[in-house]
C-alpha cells in the first residue's frame, strides 16, 4: 500500500499545471502551423500525447486525494 502525503498532492497539482501550460503552447503552435499552411500531423500527434498524459496526471492526482481522504 502506498502512503501519500500532502507534498505528493501538491506535486501532482504542479504537474497538472505544467501540463496545462505545455498543452496551451502546443495548441498555439499548431494553430500557427495551420495558418502558415505547414504540415501538422506531428504537432497533432504530440498534442494528443500531451492530452493523454494530462489525463493520467489527473487520474493520479485523484487517486492521491482519495488516499489522503481515506487516511484522514
mmCIF file of the N, C-alpha and C atoms, coordinates in Angstrom:
data_MODEL
# 
_entry.id   MODEL 
# 
loop_
_atom_site.group_PDB 
_atom_site.id 
_atom_site.type_symbol 
_atom_site.label_atom_id 
_atom_site.label_alt_id 
_atom_site.label_comp_id 
_atom_site.label_asym_id 
_atom_site.label_entity_id 
_atom_site.label_seq_id 
_atom_site.pdbx_PDB_ins_code 
_atom_site.Cartn_x 
_atom_site.Cartn_y 
_atom_site.Cartn_z 
_atom_site.occupancy 
_atom_site.B_iso_or_equiv 
_atom_site.pdbx_formal_charge 
_atom_site.auth_seq_id 
_atom_site.auth_comp_id 
_atom_site.auth_asym_id 
_atom_site.auth_atom_id 
_atom_site.pdbx_PDB_model_num 
ATOM 1   N N  . UNK A 1 1  ? 0.841  -1.174 0.000   1.00 0.00 ? 1  UNK A N  1 
ATOM 2   C CA . UNK A 1 1  ? 0.000  0.000  0.000   1.00 0.00 ? 1  UNK A CA 1 
ATOM 3   C C  . UNK A 1 1  ? 0.893  1.246  0.000   1.00 0.00 ? 1  UNK A C  1 
ATOM 4   N N  . UNK A 1 2  ? 0.558  2.182  -0.869  1.00 0.00 ? 2  UNK A N  1 
ATOM 5   C CA . UNK A 1 2  ? 1.328  3.416  -0.971  1.00 0.00 ? 2  UNK A CA 1 
ATOM 6   C C  . UNK A 1 2  ? 0.763  4.446  -0.002  1.00 0.00 ? 2  UNK A C  1 
ATOM 7   N N  . UNK A 1 3  ? 1.643  5.101  0.702   1.00 0.00 ? 3  UNK A N  1 
ATOM 8   C CA . UNK A 1 3  ? 1.231  6.158  1.621   1.00 0.00 ? 3  UNK A CA 1 
ATOM 9   C C  . UNK A 1 3  ? 1.592  7.496  0.989   1.00 0.00 ? 3  UNK A C  1 
ATOM 10  N N  . UNK A 1 4  ? 0.580  8.325  0.797   1.00 0.00 ? 4  UNK A N  1 
ATOM 11  C CA . UNK A 1 4  ? 0.788  9.632  0.185   1.00 0.00 ? 4  UNK A CA 1 
ATOM 12  C C  . UNK A 1 4  ? 0.770  10.719 1.251   1.00 0.00 ? 4  UNK A C  1 
ATOM 13  N N  . UNK A 1 5  ? 1.399  11.827 0.916   1.00 0.00 ? 5  UNK A N  1 
ATOM 14  C CA . UNK A 1 5  ? 1.419  12.993 1.793   1.00 0.00 ? 5  UNK A CA 1 
ATOM 15  C C  . UNK A 1 5  ? 0.842  14.183 1.033   1.00 0.00 ? 5  UNK A C  1 
ATOM 16  N N  . UNK A 1 6  ? 0.632  15.258 1.752   1.00 0.00 ? 6  UNK A N  1 
ATOM 17  C CA . UNK A 1 6  ? 0.173  16.483 1.090   1.00 0.00 ? 6  UNK A CA 1 
ATOM 18  C C  . UNK A 1 6  ? 1.200  16.964 0.074   1.00 0.00 ? 6  UNK A C  1 
ATOM 19  N N  . UNK A 1 7  ? 2.460  16.689 0.332   1.00 0.00 ? 7  UNK A N  1 
ATOM 20  C CA . UNK A 1 7  ? 3.509  17.067 -0.629  1.00 0.00 ? 7  UNK A CA 1 
ATOM 21  C C  . UNK A 1 7  ? 3.304  16.336 -1.961  1.00 0.00 ? 7  UNK A C  1 
ATOM 22  N N  . UNK A 1 8  ? 2.867  15.082 -1.895  1.00 0.00 ? 8  UNK A N  1 
ATOM 23  C CA . UNK A 1 8  ? 2.582  14.325 -3.122  1.00 0.00 ? 8  UNK A CA 1 
ATOM 24  C C  . UNK A 1 8  ? 1.432  14.967 -3.893  1.00 0.00 ? 8  UNK A C  1 
ATOM 25  N N  . UNK A 1 9  ? 0.407  15.381 -3.156  1.00 0.00 ? 9  UNK A N  1 
ATOM 26  C CA . UNK A 1 9  ? -0.745 16.024 -3.789  1.00 0.00 ? 9  UNK A CA 1 
ATOM 27  C C  . UNK A 1 9  ? -0.332 17.354 -4.421  1.00 0.00 ? 9  UNK A C  1 
ATOM 28  N N  . UNK A 1 10 ? 0.473  18.105 -3.724  1.00 0.00 ? 10 UNK A N  1 
ATOM 29  C CA . UNK A 1 10 ? 0.958  19.383 -4.259  1.00 0.00 ? 10 UNK A CA 1 
ATOM 30  C C  . UNK A 1 10 ? 1.801  19.170 -5.510  1.00 0.00 ? 10 UNK A C  1 
ATOM 31  N N  . UNK A 1 11 ? 2.635  18.131 -5.497  1.00 0.00 ? 11 UNK A N  1 
ATOM 32  C CA . UNK A 1 11 ? 3.453  17.833 -6.665  1.00 0.00 ? 11 UNK A CA 1 
ATOM 33  C C  . UNK A 1 11 ? 2.565  17.447 -7.847  1.00 0.00 ? 11 UNK A C  1 
ATOM 34  N N  . UNK A 1 12 ? 1.550  16.648 -7.612  1.00 0.00 ? 12 UNK A N  1 
ATOM 35  C CA . UNK A 1 12 ? 0.633  16.264 -8.681  1.00 0.00 ? 12 UNK A CA 1 
ATOM 36  C C  . UNK A 1 12 ? -0.068 17.496 -9.243  1.00 0.00 ? 12 UNK A C  1 
ATOM 37  N N  . UNK A 1 13 ? -0.464 18.417 -8.366  1.00 0.00 ? 13 UNK A N  1 
ATOM 38  C CA . UNK A 1 13 ? -1.092 19.660 -8.825  1.00 0.00 ? 13 UNK A CA 1 
ATOM 39  C C  . UNK A 1 13 ? -0.131 20.472 -9.699  1.00 0.00 ? 13 UNK A C  1 
ATOM 40  N N  . UNK A 1 14 ? 1.138  20.514 -9.318  1.00 0.00 ? 14 UNK A N  1 
ATOM 41  C CA . UNK A 1 14 ? 2.133  21.226 -10.127 1.00 0.00 ? 14 UNK A CA 1 
ATOM 42  C C  . UNK A 1 14 ? 2.303  20.559 -11.492 1.00 0.00 ? 14 UNK A C  1 
ATOM 43  N N  . UNK A 1 15 ? 2.328  19.246 -11.505 1.00 0.00 ? 15 UNK A N  1 
ATOM 44  C CA . UNK A 1 15 ? 2.459  18.534 -12.782 1.00 0.00 ? 15 UNK A CA 1 
ATOM 45  C C  . UNK A 1 15 ? 1.278  18.842 -13.693 1.00 0.00 ? 15 UNK A C  1 
ATOM 46  N N  . UNK A 1 16 ? 0.099  18.897 -13.109 1.00 0.00 ? 16 UNK A N  1 
ATOM 47  C CA . UNK A 1 16 ? -1.093 19.222 -13.898 1.00 0.00 ? 16 UNK A CA 1 
ATOM 48  C C  . UNK A 1 16 ? -1.000 20.649 -14.440 1.00 0.00 ? 16 UNK A C  1 
ATOM 49  N N  . UNK A 1 17 ? -0.577 21.575 -13.604 1.00 0.00 ? 17 UNK A N  1 
ATOM 50  C CA . UNK A 1 17 ? -0.436 22.967 -14.050 1.00 0.00 ? 17 UNK A CA 1 
ATOM 51  C C  . UNK A 1 17 ? 0.589  23.080 -15.174 1.00 0.00 ? 17 UNK A C  1 
ATOM 52  N N  . UNK A 1 18 ? 1.723  22.393 -15.029 1.00 0.00 ? 18 UNK A N  1 
ATOM 53  C CA . UNK A 1 18 ? 2.731  22.415 -16.093 1.00 0.00 ? 18 UNK A CA 1 
ATOM 54  C C  . UNK A 1 18 ? 2.190  21.760 -17.359 1.00 0.00 ? 18 UNK A C  1 
ATOM 55  N N  . UNK A 1 19 ? 1.442  20.698 -17.191 1.00 0.00 ? 19 UNK A N  1 
ATOM 56  C CA . UNK A 1 19 ? 0.840  20.038 -18.346 1.00 0.00 ? 19 UNK A CA 1 
ATOM 57  C C  . UNK A 1 19 ? -0.099 20.960 -19.099 1.00 0.00 ? 19 UNK A C  1 
ATOM 58  N N  . UNK A 1 20 ? -0.884 21.738 -18.364 1.00 0.00 ? 20 UNK A N  1 
ATOM 59  C CA . UNK A 1 20 ? -1.794 22.695 -18.999 1.00 0.00 ? 20 UNK A CA 1 
ATOM 60  C C  . UNK A 1 20 ? -1.005 23.724 -19.803 1.00 0.00 ? 20 UNK A C  1 
ATOM 61  N N  . UNK A 1 21 ? 0.128  24.160 -19.272 1.00 0.00 ? 21 UNK A N  1 
ATOM 62  C CA . UNK A 1 21 ? 0.966  25.117 -19.992 1.00 0.00 ? 21 UNK A CA 1 
ATOM 63  C C  . UNK A 1 21 ? 1.524  24.498 -21.270 1.00 0.00 ? 21 UNK A C  1 
ATOM 64  N N  . UNK A 1 22 ? 1.978  23.258 -21.182 1.00 0.00 ? 22 UNK A N  1 
ATOM 65  C CA . UNK A 1 22 ? 2.507  22.577 -22.375 1.00 0.00 ? 22 UNK A CA 1 
ATOM 66  C C  . UNK A 1 22 ? 1.416  22.409 -23.437 1.00 0.00 ? 22 UNK A C  1 
ATOM 67  N N  . UNK A 1 23 ? 0.235  22.037 -22.998 1.00 0.00 ? 23 UNK A N  1 
ATOM 68  C CA . UNK A 1 23 ? -0.875 21.853 -23.939 1.00 0.00 ? 23 UNK A CA 1 
ATOM 69  C C  . UNK A 1 23 ? -1.233 23.173 -24.603 1.00 0.00 ? 23 UNK A C  1 
ATOM 70  N N  . UNK A 1 24 ? -1.304 24.245 -23.825 1.00 0.00 ? 24 UNK A N  1 
ATOM 71  C CA . UNK A 1 24 ? -1.637 25.557 -24.394 1.00 0.00 ? 24 UNK A CA 1 
ATOM 72  C C  . UNK A 1 24 ? -0.594 25.985 -25.424 1.00 0.00 ? 24 UNK A C  1 
ATOM 73  N N  . UNK A 1 25 ? 0.687  25.780 -25.107 1.00 0.00 ? 25 UNK A N  1 
ATOM 74  C CA . UNK A 1 25 ? 1.745  26.128 -26.064 1.00 0.00 ? 25 UNK A CA 1 
ATOM 75  C C  . UNK A 1 25 ? 1.643  25.299 -27.339 1.00 0.00 ? 25 UNK A C  1 
ATOM 76  N N  . UNK A 1 26 ? 1.358  24.011 -27.170 1.00 0.00 ? 26 UNK A N  1 
ATOM 77  C CA . UNK A 1 26 ? 1.255  23.150 -28.345 1.00 0.00 ? 26 UNK A CA 1 
ATOM 78  C C  . UNK A 1 26 ? 0.046  23.536 -29.195 1.00 0.00 ? 26 UNK A C  1 
ATOM 79  N N  . UNK A 1 27 ? -1.049 23.913 -28.554 1.00 0.00 ? 27 UNK A N  1 
ATOM 80  C CA . UNK A 1 27 ? -2.231 24.359 -29.307 1.00 0.00 ? 27 UNK A CA 1 
ATOM 81  C C  . UNK A 1 27 ? -1.926 25.640 -30.083 1.00 0.00 ? 27 UNK A C  1 
ATOM 82  N N  . UNK A 1 28 ? -1.183 26.563 -29.469 1.00 0.00 ? 28 UNK A N  1 
ATOM 83  C CA . UNK A 1 28 ? -0.808 27.798 -30.162 1.00 0.00 ? 28 UNK A CA 1 
ATOM 84  C C  . UNK A 1 28 ? 0.117  27.503 -31.336 1.00 0.00 ? 28 UNK A C  1 
ATOM 85  N N  . UNK A 1 29 ? 1.064  26.600 -31.127 1.00 0.00 ? 29 UNK A N  1 
ATOM 86  C CA . UNK A 1 29 ? 1.966  26.224 -32.204 1.00 0.00 ? 29 UNK A CA 1 
ATOM 87  C C  . UNK A 1 29 ? 1.203  25.564 -33.347 1.00 0.00 ? 29 UNK A C  1 
ATOM 88  N N  . UNK A 1 30 ? 0.300  24.684 -33.005 1.00 0.00 ? 30 UNK A N  1 
ATOM 89  C CA . UNK A 1 30 ? -0.500 24.000 -34.015 1.00 0.00 ? 30 UNK A CA 1 
ATOM 90  C C  . UNK A 1 30 ? -1.296 25.005 -34.838 1.00 0.00 ? 30 UNK A C  1 
ATOM 91  N N  . UNK A 1 31 ? -1.931 25.959 -34.173 1.00 0.00 ? 31 UNK A N  1 
ATOM 92  C CA . UNK A 1 31 ? -2.692 26.995 -34.881 1.00 0.00 ? 31 UNK A CA 1 
ATOM 93  C C  . UNK A 1 31 ? -1.788 27.791 -35.801 1.00 0.00 ? 31 UNK A C  1 
ATOM 94  N N  . UNK A 1 32 ? -0.619 28.162 -35.311 1.00 0.00 ? 32 UNK A N  1 
ATOM 95  C CA . UNK A 1 32 ? 0.342  28.917 -36.128 1.00 0.00 ? 32 UNK A CA 1 
ATOM 96  C C  . UNK A 1 32 ? 0.757  28.118 -37.364 1.00 0.00 ? 32 UNK A C  1 
ATOM 97  N N  . UNK A 1 33 ? 1.053  26.845 -37.161 1.00 0.00 ? 33 UNK A N  1 
ATOM 98  C CA . UNK A 1 33 ? 1.436  25.997 -38.299 1.00 0.00 ? 33 UNK A CA 1 
ATOM 99  C C  . UNK A 1 33 ? 0.307  25.889 -39.320 1.00 0.00 ? 33 UNK A C  1 
ATOM 100 N N  . UNK A 1 34 ? -0.922 25.742 -38.821 1.00 0.00 ? 34 UNK A N  1 
ATOM 101 C CA . UNK A 1 34 ? -2.070 25.636 -39.721 1.00 0.00 ? 34 UNK A CA 1 
ATOM 102 C C  . UNK A 1 34 ? -2.251 26.915 -40.536 1.00 0.00 ? 34 UNK A C  1 
ATOM 103 N N  . UNK A 1 35 ? -2.139 28.057 -39.849 1.00 0.00 ? 35 UNK A N  1 
ATOM 104 C CA . UNK A 1 35 ? -2.317 29.338 -40.536 1.00 0.00 ? 35 UNK A CA 1 
ATOM 105 C C  . UNK A 1 35 ? -1.248 29.576 -41.597 1.00 0.00 ? 35 UNK A C  1 
ATOM 106 N N  . UNK A 1 36 ? -0.076 29.026 -41.387 1.00 0.00 ? 36 UNK A N  1 
ATOM 107 C CA . UNK A 1 36 ? 1.027  29.187 -42.343 1.00 0.00 ? 36 UNK A CA 1 
ATOM 108 C C  . UNK A 1 36 ? 1.021  28.110 -43.422 1.00 0.00 ? 36 UNK A C  1 
ATOM 109 N N  . UNK A 1 37 ? 0.083  27.166 -43.312 1.00 0.00 ? 37 UNK A N  1 
ATOM 110 C CA . UNK A 1 37 ? -0.045 26.127 -44.324 1.00 0.00 ? 37 UNK A CA 1 
ATOM 111 C C  . UNK A 1 37 ? 0.939  24.979 -44.197 1.00 0.00 ? 37 UNK A C  1 
ATOM 112 N N  . UNK A 1 38 ? 1.544  24.843 -43.030 1.00 0.00 ? 38 UNK A N  1 
ATOM 113 C CA . UNK A 1 38 ? 2.504  23.768 -42.821 1.00 0.00 ? 38 UNK A CA 1 
ATOM 114 C C  . UNK A 1 38 ? 1.799  22.456 -42.478 1.00 0.00 ? 38 UNK A C  1 
ATOM 115 N N  . UNK A 1 39 ? 2.508  21.381 -42.661 1.00 0.00 ? 39 UNK A N  1 
ATOM 116 C CA . UNK A 1 39 ? 2.024  20.057 -42.278 1.00 0.00 ? 39 UNK A CA 1 
ATOM 117 C C  . UNK A 1 39 ? 1.922  20.016 -40.762 1.00 0.00 ? 39 UNK A C  1 
ATOM 118 N N  . UNK A 1 40 ? 0.818  19.468 -40.248 1.00 0.00 ? 40 UNK A N  1 
ATOM 119 C CA . UNK A 1 40 ? 0.589  19.496 -38.802 1.00 0.00 ? 40 UNK A CA 1 
ATOM 120 C C  . UNK A 1 40 ? 0.420  18.103 -38.192 1.00 0.00 ? 40 UNK A C  1 
ATOM 121 N N  . UNK A 1 41 ? 0.662  17.073 -38.981 1.00 0.00 ? 41 UNK A N  1 
ATOM 122 C CA . UNK A 1 41 ? 0.447  15.708 -38.479 1.00 0.00 ? 41 UNK A CA 1 
ATOM 123 C C  . UNK A 1 41 ? 1.216  15.446 -37.187 1.00 0.00 ? 41 UNK A C  1 
ATOM 124 N N  . UNK A 1 42 ? 2.488  15.798 -37.153 1.00 0.00 ? 42 UNK A N  1 
ATOM 125 C CA . UNK A 1 42 ? 3.301  15.546 -35.963 1.00 0.00 ? 42 UNK A CA 1 
ATOM 126 C C  . UNK A 1 42 ? 2.858  16.410 -34.785 1.00 0.00 ? 42 UNK A C  1 
ATOM 127 N N  . UNK A 1 43 ? 2.505  17.661 -35.060 1.00 0.00 ? 43 UNK A N  1 
ATOM 128 C CA . UNK A 1 43 ? 2.040  18.562 -33.996 1.00 0.00 ? 43 UNK A CA 1 
ATOM 129 C C  . UNK A 1 43 ? 0.730  18.054 -33.405 1.00 0.00 ? 43 UNK A C  1 
ATOM 130 N N  . UNK A 1 44 ? -0.144 17.540 -34.240 1.00 0.00 ? 44 UNK A N  1 
ATOM 131 C CA . UNK A 1 44 ? -1.418 16.980 -33.763 1.00 0.00 ? 44 UNK A CA 1 
ATOM 132 C C  . UNK A 1 44 ? -1.150 15.730 -32.926 1.00 0.00 ? 44 UNK A C  1 
ATOM 133 N N  . UNK A 1 45 ? -0.229 14.892 -33.380 1.00 0.00 ? 45 UNK A N  1 
ATOM 134 C CA . UNK A 1 45 ? 0.103  13.668 -32.636 1.00 0.00 ? 45 UNK A CA 1 
ATOM 135 C C  . UNK A 1 45 ? 0.684  14.009 -31.269 1.00 0.00 ? 45 UNK A C  1 
ATOM 136 N N  . UNK A 1 46 ? 1.547  15.019 -31.216 1.00 0.00 ? 46 UNK A N  1 
ATOM 137 C CA . UNK A 1 46 ? 2.112  15.422 -29.938 1.00 0.00 ? 46 UNK A CA 1 
ATOM 138 C C  . UNK A 1 46 ? 1.037  15.976 -29.015 1.00 0.00 ? 46 UNK A C  1 
ATOM 139 N N  . UNK A 1 47 ? 0.137  16.774 -29.554 1.00 0.00 ? 47 UNK A N  1 
ATOM 140 C CA . UNK A 1 47 ? -0.960 17.317 -28.744 1.00 0.00 ? 47 UNK A CA 1 
ATOM 141 C C  . UNK A 1 47 ? -1.808 16.188 -28.174 1.00 0.00 ? 47 UNK A C  1 
ATOM 142 N N  . UNK A 1 48 ? -2.051 15.172 -28.967 1.00 0.00 ? 48 UNK A N  1 
ATOM 143 C CA . UNK A 1 48 ? -2.817 14.020 -28.484 1.00 0.00 ? 48 UNK A CA 1 
ATOM 144 C C  . UNK A 1 48 ? -2.089 13.338 -27.321 1.00 0.00 ? 48 UNK A C  1 
ATOM 145 N N  . UNK A 1 49 ? -0.782 13.149 -27.469 1.00 0.00 ? 49 UNK A N  1 
ATOM 146 C CA . UNK A 1 49 ? 0.010  12.537 -26.393 1.00 0.00 ? 49 UNK A CA 1 
ATOM 147 C C  . UNK A 1 49 ? 0.008  13.393 -25.129 1.00 0.00 ? 49 UNK A C  1 
ATOM 148 N N  . UNK A 1 50 ? 0.131  14.698 -25.307 1.00 0.00 ? 50 UNK A N  1 
ATOM 149 C CA . UNK A 1 50 ? 0.110  15.598 -24.149 1.00 0.00 ? 50 UNK A CA 1 
ATOM 150 C C  . UNK A 1 50 ? -1.228 15.503 -23.413 1.00 0.00 ? 50 UNK A C  1 
ATOM 151 N N  . UNK A 1 51 ? -2.317 15.447 -24.166 1.00 0.00 ? 51 UNK A N  1 
ATOM 152 C CA . UNK A 1 51 ? -3.640 15.336 -23.542 1.00 0.00 ? 51 UNK A CA 1 
ATOM 153 C C  . UNK A 1 51 ? -3.815 13.992 -22.837 1.00 0.00 ? 51 UNK A C  1 
ATOM 154 N N  . UNK A 1 52 ? -3.277 12.938 -23.414 1.00 0.00 ? 52 UNK A N  1 
ATOM 155 C CA . UNK A 1 52 ? -3.343 11.626 -22.770 1.00 0.00 ? 52 UNK A CA 1 
ATOM 156 C C  . UNK A 1 52 ? -2.541 11.616 -21.471 1.00 0.00 ? 52 UNK A C  1 
ATOM 157 N N  . UNK A 1 53 ? -1.351 12.193 -21.504 1.00 0.00 ? 53 UNK A N  1 
ATOM 158 C CA . UNK A 1 53 ? -0.532 12.268 -20.302 1.00 0.00 ? 53 UNK A CA 1 
ATOM 159 C C  . UNK A 1 53 ? -1.226 13.114 -19.243 1.00 0.00 ? 53 UNK A C  1 
ATOM 160 N N  . UNK A 1 54 ? -1.883 14.180 -19.676 1.00 0.00 ? 54 UNK A N  1 
ATOM 161 C CA . UNK A 1 54 ? -2.586 15.038 -18.732 1.00 0.00 ? 54 UNK A CA 1 
ATOM 162 C C  . UNK A 1 54 ? -3.726 14.276 -18.053 1.00 0.00 ? 54 UNK A C  1 
ATOM 163 N N  . UNK A 1 55 ? -4.416 13.463 -18.808 1.00 0.00 ? 55 UNK A N  1 
ATOM 164 C CA . UNK A 1 55 ? -5.492 12.650 -18.222 1.00 0.00 ? 55 UNK A CA 1 
ATOM 165 C C  . UNK A 1 55 ? -4.919 11.696 -17.175 1.00 0.00 ? 55 UNK A C  1 
ATOM 166 N N  . UNK A 1 56 ? -3.748 11.128 -17.456 1.00 0.00 ? 56 UNK A N  1 
ATOM 167 C CA . UNK A 1 56 ? -3.103 10.241 -16.478 1.00 0.00 ? 56 UNK A CA 1 
ATOM 168 C C  . UNK A 1 56 ? -2.675 11.018 -15.235 1.00 0.00 ? 56 UNK A C  1 
ATOM 169 N N  . UNK A 1 57 ? -2.156 12.224 -15.425 1.00 0.00 ? 57 UNK A N  1 
ATOM 170 C CA . UNK A 1 57 ? -1.779 13.061 -14.274 1.00 0.00 ? 57 UNK A CA 1 
ATOM 171 C C  . UNK A 1 57 ? -2.998 13.366 -13.406 1.00 0.00 ? 57 UNK A C  1 
ATOM 172 N N  . UNK A 1 58 ? -4.118 13.688 -14.055 1.00 0.00 ? 58 UNK A N  1 
ATOM 173 C CA . UNK A 1 58 ? -5.335 13.994 -13.294 1.00 0.00 ? 58 UNK A CA 1 
ATOM 174 C C  . UNK A 1 58 ? -5.833 12.764 -12.531 1.00 0.00 ? 58 UNK A C  1 
ATOM 175 N N  . UNK A 1 59 ? -5.783 11.611 -13.169 1.00 0.00 ? 59 UNK A N  1 
ATOM 176 C CA . UNK A 1 59 ? -6.222 10.376 -12.504 1.00 0.00 ? 59 UNK A CA 1 
ATOM 177 C C  . UNK A 1 59 ? -5.322 10.067 -11.313 1.00 0.00 ? 59 UNK A C  1 
ATOM 178 N N  . UNK A 1 60 ? -4.021 10.271 -11.479 1.00 0.00 ? 60 UNK A N  1 
ATOM 179 C CA . UNK A 1 60 ? -3.094 10.016 -10.388 1.00 0.00 ? 60 UNK A CA 1 
ATOM 180 C C  . UNK A 1 60 ? -3.341 10.994 -9.241  1.00 0.00 ? 60 UNK A C  1 
ATOM 181 N N  . UNK A 1 61 ? -3.584 12.255 -9.573  1.00 0.00 ? 61 UNK A N  1 
ATOM 182 C CA . UNK A 1 61 ? -3.885 13.259 -8.559  1.00 0.00 ? 61 UNK A CA 1 
ATOM 183 C C  . UNK A 1 61 ? -5.152 12.874 -7.801  1.00 0.00 ? 61 UNK A C  1 
ATOM 184 N N  . UNK A 1 62 ? -6.164 12.415 -8.529  1.00 0.00 ? 62 UNK A N  1 
ATOM 185 C CA . UNK A 1 62 ? -7.415 11.988 -7.885  1.00 0.00 ? 62 UNK A CA 1 
ATOM 186 C C  . UNK A 1 62 ? -7.182 10.801 -6.957  1.00 0.00 ? 62 UNK A C  1 
ATOM 187 N N  . UNK A 1 63 ? -6.321 9.880  -7.368  1.00 0.00 ? 63 UNK A N  1 
ATOM 188 C CA . UNK A 1 63 ? -6.013 8.713  -6.526  1.00 0.00 ? 63 UNK A CA 1 
ATOM 189 C C  . UNK A 1 63 ? -5.286 9.147  -5.252  1.00 0.00 ? 63 UNK A C  1 
ATOM 190 N N  . UNK A 1 64 ? -4.374 10.101 -5.393  1.00 0.00 ? 64 UNK A N  1 
ATOM 191 C CA . UNK A 1 64 ? -3.673 10.614 -4.211  1.00 0.00 ? 64 UNK A CA 1 
ATOM 192 C C  . UNK A 1 64 ? -4.665 11.279 -3.265  1.00 0.00 ? 64 UNK A C  1 
ATOM 193 N N  . UNK A 1 65 ? -5.533 12.128 -3.811  1.00 0.00 ? 65 UNK A N  1 
ATOM 194 C CA . UNK A 1 65 ? -6.519 12.820 -2.983  1.00 0.00 ? 65 UNK A CA 1 
ATOM 195 C C  . UNK A 1 65 ? -7.438 11.843 -2.277  1.00 0.00 ? 65 UNK A C  1 
ATOM 196 N N  . UNK A 1 66 ? -7.868 10.804 -2.995  1.00 0.00 ? 66 UNK A N  1 
ATOM 197 C CA . UNK A 1 66 ? -8.744 9.792  -2.376  1.00 0.00 ? 66 UNK A CA 1 
ATOM 198 C C  . UNK A 1 66 ? -8.023 9.055  -1.264  1.00 0.00 ? 66 UNK A C  1 
ATOM 199 N N  . UNK A 1 67 ? -6.762 8.720  -1.480  1.00 0.00 ? 67 UNK A N  1 
ATOM 200 C CA . UNK A 1 67 ? -5.991 8.017  -0.449  1.00 0.00 ? 67 UNK A CA 1 
ATOM 201 C C  . UNK A 1 67 ? -5.818 8.900  0.787   1.00 0.00 ? 67 UNK A C  1 
ATOM 202 N N  . UNK A 1 68 ? -5.577 10.173 0.560   1.00 0.00 ? 68 UNK A N  1 
ATOM 203 C CA . UNK A 1 68 ? -5.438 11.084 1.683   1.00 0.00 ? 68 UNK A CA 1 
ATOM 204 C C  . UNK A 1 68 ? -6.757 11.239 2.442   1.00 0.00 ? 68 UNK A C  1 
ATOM 205 N N  . UNK A 1 69 ? -7.861 11.272 1.697   1.00 0.00 ? 69 UNK A N  1 
ATOM 206 C CA . UNK A 1 69 ? -9.179 11.365 2.354   1.00 0.00 ? 69 UNK A CA 1 
ATOM 207 C C  . UNK A 1 69 ? -9.445 10.138 3.221   1.00 0.00 ? 69 UNK A C  1 
ATOM 208 N N  . UNK A 1 70 ? -9.061 8.965  2.711   1.00 0.00 ? 70 UNK A N  1 
ATOM 209 C CA . UNK A 1 70 ? -9.287 7.722  3.471   1.00 0.00 ? 70 UNK A CA 1 
ATOM 210 C C  . UNK A 1 70 ? -8.430 7.674  4.732   1.00 0.00 ? 70 UNK A C  1 
ATOM 211 N N  . UNK A 1 71 ? -7.244 8.276  4.662   1.00 0.00 ? 71 UNK A N  1 
ATOM 212 C CA . UNK A 1 71 ? -6.343 8.206  5.813   1.00 0.00 ? 71 UNK A CA 1 
ATOM 213 C C  . UNK A 1 71 ? -6.608 9.304  6.831   1.00 0.00 ? 71 UNK A C  1 
ATOM 214 N N  . UNK A 1 72 ? -7.478 10.246 6.479   1.00 0.00 ? 72 UNK A N  1 
ATOM 215 C CA . UNK A 1 72 ? -7.760 11.378 7.402   1.00 0.00 ? 72 UNK A CA 1 
ATOM 216 C C  . UNK A 1 72 ? -8.691 10.969 8.512   1.00 0.00 ? 72 UNK A C  1 
# 
